[in-house]
Amino acid sequence: MKEVYHFTCPARLPWILKSGELRAGENNVGGFPDPDFLWATSASVGDKTASAYHSGYHDGFAPLVRFTLSEADFEPWSEMPAKYPAWTPSEVRRLENGIKGMDPS
């Protein structure tokens, strides 16, 4: 099993534990279309695709929660726009350009 990782901040942990699952949120940041997606990365230390990236973790100021998951439970980002037409090539580029160093594969 190849592993991928989902990162979040401790403030979200109670909701995750209560529901017993990771779910995509209703993220209105950036005005991106629905649906929002649950992201995972192959980088075990996190990368700039993680919503918790800006929580201060990478600067050493805040803790970060990491979930280890199976890659088989995720679909490649490259396949998402074809399945969700609201994610136009323009929206995809805007997201990818906004997250420097993102590896969208």
N, C-alpha and C positions, 0 to 999 in steps of 0.2 A: 504494500500500500504506500503510495506516494503521499506525503503529507503537505497540507497547506495550512495557513494560519489566518485567523481572524483576530483583530485587535480591537479593544474597546477601552474606555476609561472606567474606573471603579464606580463612578456615579451611575452607570447603566447596568451594572452587575445585578442589583436586586431585581429589576424587571426581567432580566434574562433568566435568573434562577427561578423566579416565580412562574414564568411561562414554560420553563424547561426546554426552550429552543431559542435559536438565533433567528431573528426575522429582520427583513429589510424595514427600515423606518420610513416615515413620511418626511423625507428630507426636502425642505424647500430652499436650502442654501444653493445659490447660483441660478435658481429658476429653471432647473433641468426638468425634463418631462417625466411623467410617471410611466412605468413604475420605477421606483428606486430599487437598487439591487443590493444584495448582501455580498460584500467583497471579501475576498481571501487573497493571500499572497503566498508565494513560495519562499519569501524571505523570512527566515525565522526570527529576525530582529526587527521586522516591520519595514515598511517603506512608505512612500508618500501617498500610496493609495489608501492607507488606513485612515478612517475618520478621526481616530484618536491621535493622529500624527502631530497635530498642532496643540495637543494638551499639555505640552511642556516635557513630555517623556524624553524626547531626543536631546533636550537640553539638561536633563537630569533633575528636573523640578517636580515631576509627577509620576506616580506609578502607572503601569499599563497592564491590562489583563489580556492574556493571550490564550486563545482556544486553538487546539490542534485538531484538525479535521482531515477527512479523506478527500483527496483531489477528485475522486470519482463522484462526489456529491455536488460538484460545481461544473458549470459549463464555461468554456473559454469566452472571454470578453469579446473576442473577434466575431463570435456567432450571435451576440445579443442584438445588434441593430437589425438584422434580418428578421428576427422573431418579434421585435417591438418597433414598429415603424415610426413611433413618436421620437425615437432616438435616431434622428436624421444624421447623415454624414457631418453636417455642420455642428450638431449638438455633440457628437462623439469627438470631433476635433476640438471643440471648445473645452470639453472635460479633460481630454488628454493633454492639451496645451496648458491648462490651468494647474496641472499637477506635474511639476517638473520632476523628471527622473522616473516617471511612471512606466512600468512595464505592463502594457495592457494584454499580454498574451495569456 
